Amino acid sequence: MMVRDHARVGVLGLALVAPALAALLACSRQQSQNEIVRRGDDVLGSGSTPEVIDSVAGDVMLAGGEVRFSGEAGGDYLGIGGRQTINGRVHGALRAVGGRIHLTAGVARNATMAGGALTIDRDAVIDRNAYLAGGSVRVDGAVRGGVFVSGGTVVLNGPIGADVEVIADELMLGPGAAIAGGLRYRVPAGKVHVDPHARVTGPTTALPAVTGGRGAYVVGLLWLFGFLVVGAVIVALLPRLMDDAADVIGVRPGWSAIVGLGWIILLPIAVVLVACTIIGLPLALLAAIVYGISLYIGRVTLAIWLGKHVLGARARAGRSGTLLSFGTGGVLLLLIGMFPVIGSIVLFIATVLGLGALLVRVHTLRTSIAGEAFV
């Protein structure tokens, strides 16, 4: 499946987004120290420079300004950080978002990475597929499955065992590139450079380059990734409200969907009707601003719910736990949102459910407060 076209532009600003999110996660304890916690077979770490060098039977989840992993994970690896260095061995899947990501580890399943600059070192081996989105992407290591990459500058210089699909501003195939399948790319004319020693076994297909310019690229990035920062700020300020709202999704999913869809459809109609009068115009403008913000952050609640289900018993209570749940679910939503059709559908559902659950929770709190005041 192709990576969504606007994702390659959006990732350009991730170098700013990821450190900010990591800083919020680290500062949630109002300390700069690192915290490494074991939950059963799994390890969760956060802070300015969290590092894991041991063997872990289960999953490894790290968030911080500079993340380092050089151990062995029996399960999956999930990382959020301004800079990530991933060594050792991951026996499950790898998912990483950050400003700069350097991978030298062996990965037994798929590797999905998004960031400002991605490097898959020559020592790295990915046993299945690689899904990559970044401002600059370099693949020197071996990928035994296919490679699906969207970025500014893409360099392929290692063995790849299946088809390769590329959306980029510039594509370079180095002398070490050996693609066992076909190559399909959307790159501007004159921006494809193939070394004479590079090999492509299957057919090479040049498709029309993606249009829209860097302006649309940057806007796409900010919209797609910006909710990580906005959501982290909101969760840090209102952890209890957001955590309770996330629980509403599991308890009342149908009612959450109805309320969220009603808000999305009916509020614009009300804004237009109110704006038809001079007196109501200021109120309509304010309502329009609130409406836009609500759509932008509506999926934050769903991200917390998703993160709590992924973490399961490893999810912690309190502000730091809610932030970690949001980071986990937010990254998964972000990665899903990079794919065409299904990504748009999932993000729309996330917005409807999350917004509806938040509105239901706010209404419940208002009713409770009003009842106490009456008594």
N, C-alpha and C positions, 0 to 999 in steps of 0.2 A: 504494500500500500504506500502511495506517495506521501511524503511529508507535505503538509499544507504550505502553499506558496508564501504566505506572509510570515510564516514562522522564521524563515531565514533572516528576515529583516529585523524582526522583533528581538531576536537573541542578541543583537548588537549591543543593546543597553543592559543586558543581564549582568554585566560586570558591576553595575551600580545597584541593581535590584538584589542580587544574591548577598553581597556583603551587608546590606541594610537589614535584610531578613535575618541573617546570621547574627548580627549585632543585637537585634531585638531578642532573639532566642537566648543569647548569652547574657544579656542584661536583665532578663526577667527575674533573676535571683539577686539583682543589684550587686553582683560581684563579678570580677573579671576572671575568677578561677574556673578551671574546667571541671566538669562533672561527668564521670563515667559510671553508669548504673547497670547492673546485671538484672534482667528479668527472666528467670528461668534459664533457658539456653541462649537467650538473646542479650545483646549489649546495646545500650542507648547512651550516646554521648553528646554534650553540648558545651559551649564555652568559646573563648577566643581562639584556642588552638587544641581542640580535642584530638587525641591520638590513640589508636588501638594497634598494638603490636602482637597481641596474643592470638591463639587459636580460639575460635568461637564456634560452638556447636550449632547455633541457630543463626538468626539474622543480625546484621550490624546496621545501626542507624545513627548517623553522625550529622551534627549541624554546628557550624561555627565560622569564624572569620578565615581560619586556615585549618583545613581538615587533613589528617594523615592516617592512612590505613596501610599496614604492612604485614598483617597477620593472615590467618586463614579463616574464612567464613563458611560454615557448613550450609548456610541458607543464602538469603539475598543480601545485597548491599544497597543501602539508600543513603545518599549524601547530599547535603545542602551546604554550600560554603563559598566564600569569596575565592578561595584557592583550594583545590583538592589534589592530593597526591595519593594514588591508589596503587599499591603494590600487592605482593602476595598472591592469594588465590581466593576466588569467589566461586563456590560450588553451585550457587543458584544464579539468579538474574542480577544485573547491576543497573541501578537507576541513579543518575547524578545530575545535579543542576548547580552551576557556579560560574564565577567570573572566568577562572582558568582551571581546566581539568587536565591532569596528566595521568594517563593510565598505562601501567606496565604490568598489571596483574593478568593472570589467566582467569577467564570467565567461562563457566560451564554452560550457561544459557545465554539469553539475549542481553545485549548491552544497549541501554538507552541513555543518551547524554545530551544536555543542552547547556550552552554557555557562551561566553565571549570568545574564548579560545580553547579548542579541544585538540589534544594530542594523544594518539594511540601509538605508544612507543614500539620500536621493533621487537622488544621482548614480550609484548602483550600477545595473547592468543584468545580470541573469542570463538567459542565452539559453535555458536549459532549466528543469529543476525545482529547487525549493528544499526541502530537508529540514531542519527546524529543531526544536531542543529546548532550552528554557531556562527559567529562573525568570521572566524577562521577555523578550518578543520584540516588536520593532517593525520593521515592513516599510514603509518610505517609498519605496523604489526600485522599479524595474520587474522583474517576473519574467515571462518570456514563456511559460513552461510552467506547471505546477501548483505549488501550495504545500501542503506537508504539515507541520503544526506542532503541537507539544505543549509546553505551558508553563503558567506560573502566570497572568501577565497578557499577553495577545496583542493587539497593535494593528496593524491592516492599513490602510495609508493610501497605497497606490500601485497602479498598473495591474498586473493579473495576467491572463495569457493563457489559463488553463485552470481546471480545478476546484481548489477549496480545501477541505481537510479540517483541522479544528481540534479538539484536546482541550485544554481550559484551565479555569482557575478563573474567568477573566473575559475577554470578547472585546469589542473595540471596533473598529468600522469608521469610519474618519475620512472627511472630505469628499473626499479624493483617492482613495479606494478605488474601483477599477473592475475588477470580476471578470467576465471574459468567459465563464467557465463557471459551474458550480453551486457552492453553498456548503453543506457539511455540517459540523455542529459538535456536540460534546458539552460543554456548558457549563451550570452550574447556572442554574435559573430566576431571572430578574431580573438576571443578570450579563452580558447581551448588550446592547450599546449601538450603535445604527446611526445615523450622521449622515444627515440628510435628503438630502444631496448624494451619498451613497455609492450605487454602482450594482452590482447583481448581475444579470447577463444570464440565467443559468440558474436552476433551482429552488433554493430554500433549504430545507434539511431539518434540523430540530432533533431530535437523538437523545438518549436518556437520558444524563445526566451520569455521569461516572466516579465511583464511590463508593470508600470505603476510607479517606478522611481523610488529613490531612497526615502522620500518623505512618507510615502505610504508604508514603506518598510518599517521605519521608526515608529509610526503610529501603530502599526500592527503589533510591534514588540511591546510598546508601553501598555496597550490595552490587554494583551495576553498575559504579560508577566507582572504588570503593575499591581494587580490585585493581591499578589503575595505580600508586598510591602504595606499596602493599605489595610489588608486583612490582619497582618501581624500587629499593626498599630492598634486597630480596633480590639483585637483579642487581648492585647496587653492592657488596654484601658478598661475593658469590660469582659473579663474572663468568665465570670459566673453567668452573665446573661447569654453570652455566645455558647457556652458549654450546655446550658439548659435548653437553648433553642435547638442545638444539634440533637439533643435527646428527643425533641418533639418529632423529628423526622421519623424515628423508629417507632414511636408510639402512635402518631396520627399522620401517616404519609399521605393518605387520601385528602384529608382536610387541609393539610399544608399545600398540596398541589392546587386545590380549588382556590384557596386564599391567594396564593402566589400568582396564579393565572388571572384571577379577577383583578388584582392590583395592576398587573402588566397591561391588561386590556382596557379596564374601566377608567383608571386614573387619567390617561391621556385625553379621553373623551370629556371628562370633567374639566380638565385644564382648558381645553378649547372652548367649552361652554362658558366658563368663568371669564376667559380672556375677551369674550365678546363685549363685555361692559368695561367702561373706563374705571369704575371703582374696583372691579375684580381683577384688573390687569396685574397689579403688583402681587396679589395673592397667587395668580396663575403662574407668574414668573418664579415665585418661591416654590410652588408645587412642582414646577418643571425641574428645578434644580434638585429637589428632594427625590423626585422620580429617577432622574439620571444617576444620582449617587446610589440609590437603592438597587438599581439594576447592576451597577458596577460591583457592589459588595455582596449581592445576594448569594453568590455561590460560596462565600466564606463559610457560612453555616454548614453547607453540604460538605465542604472540605474537612471541617472538624469532625463531622459524623463519619465520613469515609476514613479519615485518619484513625479515629478511635476503633473502628472495626478492623482496620489493618493491624493496628498495634494489639488489639484484643486485651488480654490480661496485663500486657506491658504498659498500657496507657496509664499515666499518672494523673492524680487530682491536682487542682490548683492552677495558677497562672502558667507555670512552666510546662505542666502536662498538657494544658489546652493549646499552648503555642506549638508544642511538638506534634500534637495531633493535627493541628492546622497545617504545619509545614509538611507533614507526611501526606495528608490528603490533598493539599494544594499542589504539590509536585506531581502527584498522579493525575490530577485534573489538567494541569498544564501540559503534561506529556500527551495525554489523550487528545487535548485540544489542538495538537499539531497536525492531526490527521484529517483529511477531507471527509465531508459528509458526516461520518460517525462522530467526529470531534465536535462539530457544530451542534449536533443533536444532543450529545451528552452535556455540553456546556449550557444549552438552553434548559434542559431538564434540571441541571444543578442549580441554575438561577431561580427557576420556578419553585422548586422544593425548598431550597435554602431560604429564599425571601419569604415564602409562605410560612415556614416554621418560625422564622424570626418575628414576623407580624403576629402570629398566634401567641408566641411567648410574651411579647410586649403587651398584647391585649390582656392576657391572663394576669400579668403583673399590675396593670392599671386597674383591673377589676378588683384584685385583691387589696390594693392600696385604698381604693375608693370604699370598699366594704369595711375596712378597718377604721377609716376616718368617720364613716357613718355611725359605727358602733361607739 
